[in-house]
Amino acid sequence: MFSVTVRDHMMVAHSFEGERFGPAQRLHGATFVVDATFRGAELDPDGILLDIGLATEQVHEVVGALSYRNLDEVAGLARNTSTEVLARHIADRLAERVQSGALDTEPGRLSAILVTLHESHVAWASYERTL
């Protein structure tokens, strides 16, 4: 299995509902390093899985749509936008772009996307989905 990972980052605001979140129930900021890994079993005739430049552009657009936003106000996101929920949201948006042809790969070449959000140098969460 081949994989290509590109990285971006975003700064967001959000809050959580529920006693278990303690002070995070109040509006607070978060900065995430975002890694998007694209997986596939076969390379194209040029010996690549996908164009890293195109992948970088698409990840930047998806992440950019969330940057400097209050996630509590973004339609389609769960009220408690945990790191895990946010990773799934980004993976789903990237999957839509793959399926629409925005990454210029042959249909079926990419088999999965793994999105990892790094909250800090010691904590991160991921979501992987098939295509």
Secondary structure by P-SEA (a helix, b strand, c coil): cbbbbbbbbbcccccccccccccccccbbbbbbbbbbbbbcccccccccccaaaaaaaaaaaaaaaccccccccccccccccaaaaaaaaaaaaaaaaaacccccccccccbbbbbbbccccccccccccc
